[in-house]
Amino acid sequence: MISWVYKNLIVKIISWLTGQSIDFDVIVNYVKEAEDTLKTGRDKASWVAEQIVKILPTVATWIINLLIELAVAYCKKQGWIK
């Protein structure tokens, strides 16, 4: 159920707000990669934000931050990151 909410409902709302297609799995992969390769939380968040900007260049900063927070929460619930 939670997976469906993250991958469908929330992504559809953000897609509607931005007018752009969003692949939540790509953002989740960025978060998992950052967890494995970077040391500080700030570095991880900055790197993930840079990656999102590459695929969604016209999205507002608050939406990028929301996507990062949602992906981190999803990864934690799945047990992929601490």
C-alpha positions as CSV (number, residue, x, y, z in Angstrom):
1,M,0.0,0.0,0.0
2,I,2.7,2.5,1.0
3,S,4.7,1.6,-2.2
4,W,1.6,2.4,-4.3
5,V,1.1,5.8,-2.6
6,Y,4.7,6.8,-3.2
7,K,5.0,5.5,-6.7
8,N,1.5,6.5,-8.0
9,L,-0.5,9.0,-6.0
10,I,2.3,11.3,-4.9
11,V,4.1,11.2,-8.2
12,K,0.9,11.9,-10.1
13,I,0.2,14.9,-7.9
14,I,3.8,16.3,-8.4
15,S,3.6,15.6,-12.2
16,W,0.3,17.5,-12.3
17,L,1.8,20.4,-10.4
18,T,4.9,20.6,-12.6
19,G,3.5,19.5,-15.9
20,Q,6.4,17.0,-16.3
21,S,6.6,13.3,-16.1
22,I,8.4,12.0,-13.0
23,D,9.9,8.5,-12.6
24,F,10.1,8.0,-8.8
25,D,12.3,4.9,-9.2
26,V,15.0,7.0,-10.8
27,I,15.0,9.4,-7.8
28,V,15.0,6.4,-5.4
29,N,18.1,5.1,-7.2
30,Y,19.8,8.4,-6.8
31,V,19.1,8.3,-3.1
32,K,20.4,4.8,-2.8
33,E,23.5,5.7,-4.8
34,A,24.2,8.8,-2.7
35,E,23.8,6.7,0.5
36,D,26.5,4.3,-0.8
37,T,29.0,6.9,-2.1
38,L,28.8,10.2,-0.2
39,K,29.6,10.9,3.5
40,T,27.6,13.7,4.8
41,G,23.8,14.3,4.6
42,R,24.3,17.7,3.0
43,D,26.6,16.2,0.3
44,K,24.0,13.5,-0.3
45,A,21.1,15.9,-0.6
46,S,23.1,18.3,-2.9
47,W,24.2,15.5,-5.2
48,V,20.6,14.1,-5.4
49,A,19.2,17.6,-6.1
50,E,21.8,18.1,-8.9
51,Q,20.8,14.8,-10.5
52,I,17.1,15.7,-10.3
53,V,17.7,19.1,-11.9
54,K,19.4,17.3,-14.8
55,I,16.2,15.4,-15.5
56,L,13.7,18.0,-14.4
57,P,15.4,21.3,-15.1
58,T,12.4,23.6,-14.7
59,V,11.0,22.3,-11.4
60,A,10.8,24.6,-8.4
61,T,13.3,24.0,-5.6
62,W,10.6,23.1,-3.1
63,I,9.4,20.3,-5.4
64,I,12.9,18.9,-5.7
65,N,13.3,19.0,-1.9
66,L,9.9,17.2,-1.6
67,L,10.9,14.5,-4.0
68,I,14.2,14.0,-2.1
69,E,12.4,13.7,1.2
70,L,9.8,11.3,-0.2
71,A,12.5,9.2,-1.8
72,V,14.5,9.1,1.5
73,A,11.4,8.2,3.5
74,Y,10.5,5.4,1.0
75,C,14.0,4.0,1.0
76,K,14.0,4.0,4.8
77,K,10.7,2.2,5.0
78,Q,12.0,-0.4,2.5
79,G,15.2,-0.8,4.7
80,W,17.5,0.2,1.9
81,I,19.1,3.1,3.8
82,K,19.5,4.0,7.5
